[in-house]
Amino acid sequence: MSRALVLPEADAEWLETDGAGGFASGTVGGARTRRYHALLLAALRPPGERVVLVNGFEAWVETAAGRTAISTQHYAPDVTYPRGVDQLRGFVGEPWPRWTFALPGGGTLEQECLVDPADGSVVLAWRRHGAKGRCRLDVRLLHSGRDYHALMRENPAFDFGVRAAAGNACWRPYAGLPAVAAASNGVYSHSPLWFRNFLYREEVARGLDAIEDLASPGEFHFDLEAAEAVLVLRVGEALAIDAVALAARIREVEGSRRAPLAPLVRAADAYLARRGSGHTLIAGFPWFTDWGRDTFIAMRGLLISRGRFDLAASILDAWAGTVSEGMLPNRFPDRGEAPEFNAVDASLWFVVAVHELLAAGPQPRALRQRLQAAVTAILEGYRTGTRYRIGMDGDGLLACGEPGVQLTWMDARCNGHVVTPRIGKPVEVQALWVNALHCAGGRYAALARRAQRSFDARFWNDAAQCLYDVVDADHVAGRCDASLRPNQIFAVGGLPHALLDGPRAVSVLATVERELLTPMGLRTLAPGDSAYRGRYAGGPEQRDGAYHQGTAWPWLIGPFVEAALRVRGGSAARRKELRARCLEPLLRHGAEAGLGHVSEVADGDAPHAPGGCPFQAWSLGELMRALSLTDASPWSTRRSDEGAPTEVVDESARLR
């Protein structure tokens, strides 16, 4: 009795990154469910200006017993053909994705995909096991040549022209894009075709355009009876490539590099990318690039907690040169436009990250001076006032905000409407402001004490026994927003200096735990609020409306765990309890959506289905930071609870 994967397993997503912003990604079952699923997706201006060059492939295997597909495609209106997923018997995600398919007449076929971070080459390979005799593999690459956010339809401008030599071929689909080279140990035959009306189910669910046509210039043929089949995809025109030798070298180098690393560490490295002569962190895959706020939050777990001070220093040094009027940009757009300075908290998170890096160990004097100069520029800009009415008020707290601008991390905006504007003095901004002043020390220490006194006097909501989310809302003195949100947790945990202790800290932690804690992080609004939205689903307007109105965010588990350790003590028993209750659900989640990673968001309502970006840097970063708080050596061994979720095995024997 054979077994096909059920949809939740088949739709789980794998990711291989190239260290420059590009990546290969897809589903366990093989069907592309997003416009972003591709085999060769390259960043022309690393880490941005991403383009999709090779989307996927059709593959069929023929033996003496018959012919079967090992690829799976989904077409509009709702047709799945061929169904290679029906032959799928196993999948392993570590150290790179590998599939096992049943073959006609017996035996299995192993398929693997890995990306070389040295130059972005993508290795595809197939080998037969447990059978002999005739075995032929036919592979058709499916091409587009588009911005990674776009979709392609059949058009006469696509150039099917090919340069071929032996089993290698090269195409340039459009004049404005780089060429694509495919090196193989097979035989290439040119036979152009259009494949029409691919349907991407995840785009349908997000309320976006979801249909695409793809071009296939020709077909590769391999004799699997003689040897394994190898196909290497690269950006460029080079045809003089020995595919077998190149694949062997990449396997050897990547196998040696990845083998000693725990799965979470390998996942963390996926977000590292080159920018210019330095480094950066990608906020999430598949659709984010590098964002300021996300970078400074994520690096504390992805890099600093792991002792990767060199990379953290390189990233912070690069951002230090972008300070403008006391602000750091929140995002570098893909195509080189001017950076966007629309975050009040990104610059303050930078100050915290600099403090934690410099506190962790010595850094070169010149680097320290550059980072400290950037910190001073930020604090002076905020003290005297900068864009969007950001500036220190008379009470020493930090005011911010203008109508129509989203400045905090709760930054959803739809059709010009800011869903959670939070104009005035948001609670987590004050926690960051006081912490930044404390971190800088010296002449800023007195300002920190003044801001702390005002915080104590103005933010306590005695009726609810917790903190207001915003005071002086809309810049109206004394107006308070009492919405029960998770932002108040930063006054207790998540930052170097806690603004609350004693009974108030106990009460805030208890309130957040009771109303907001889920297995997937903290809800952004308490369920009892009339504005609460428990499902993150639908089109852009529906999703943006729920984004910070009840949706749970995994990255907030880090501040919560740290707050719990500070308030309730850090005994071994307490750390074990927090790990089991708050962190292991997120580790298990690594089998649900982005394999080995943590999603951007989840539904606030049970069963807390994951949503948003399936590979999110700050979600993984704060999980890793929380693990480092609850375990003295979290990266020293390969953990079964980190490695196990990436494997899907055949259960046919058990089901007989």
CORCORQUI-V661184 format. One line per field, one symbol per residue. phi: phi as a letter, one per 30 degrees, with the letter a starting at -180 (. if undefined). burial: I if it has 9 or more other ideal C-beta (glycine too) atoms within 8 Angstrom, else O. Layout:
phi: ???
burial: ???
This chain:
phi: .dbcddeeddddccbbccibjdacaacedjddcbdddacbbccdbecchdbccbdaacbbcbbddkbbdccbbbbddabcadbeedcdcabbccdadbcbcdceijibbcbbbbcdddbidcccbbbcbiabjeacccbcdccbkaeddcbcceadddcdebcbbhccbbbbdbddcddbcbcbccbcbdadbcccidccddddddicebcbcbcbdabcbbcdddadcbbccbdkcdcdbdddddddddedddddddedcdedddddddddbdbiccbacddlcccccccdededddddcdbddciddddedddddddedcdbhiccddacddcidddccbbdcedddeedddedddddldbeeddedddddddddddddddcjbehhdlddddidccajbeibcccddcdbbhicddbdhdkbdddddddddddddddihdddddddddddddedccdcddchacddbchehiceidbccedbdeddddcbjbecddbbieddeddedddddcbdbdcjcddadedddddbdbcajdedddddcebbkedbdddddeddddddddcjcdedddddddddccdedddeeccbdeibbddbadddddiddaiddbcdddddddddddddcbdbdcdbdcddcddddcccdcddddd
burial: OOIOIOOOIIIIIIIIIIIIIIIIIIIIIIIIIIIIIIIIIIIOOIIIIIIIIIIIIIIIIIIOOOOIIIIIIIIIOOOIOIOIIOIIIIIOIIOIIIIIIOIIIOIIIIIIIIIIIOOIIIIIIIIIOOIOOOIIIIIIIIIIIIOIOOIIOOOOOIIOOIIIOOIIIIIIIIOOIIIIIIIIIIOIOIOIOIIOOIIIIOIIOIIOOIIIIIIIIIIIIIIIOOOOIIIIIIIOOOIOIOIIOIIOOIIOIIIOOIOOIIIIIIIIOIIIIIIOOIIIIIIIIIOIIIIIIIIIIIIIIIIIIIOIIOIIIIIIIIIIOIIOOIIIIIIOIOOOOOIOIOIIIIIIIIIIIIIIIIOOOOIOOOIIOIIIIIIIIIIIIIIIIIOIIIIIIOOIIIIIIOOOIIIIOIIIIIOOOIIIOIIIIIIIIIIIIIIIIIIIOOOIIOIIOIIIIIIIOIIIIOOOOIIIIIIIIOIOOOIIIIIIIIIIIIIIIIIOOIIIOOOIIIIIIOIIIOIIIIOIIIIIIIIOIOOIIIOIIOOIIIIIIIIIIIIIIIIIIIIIIIIIIIIOOOOOOIIIOIIOOIIIIIIIIIIIIIIIIIIIIIIIOOOIOIIIIIIIIIIIIIIIIIIIIIIOOIOOOOIOOIIOIIIOOOOIOOOO
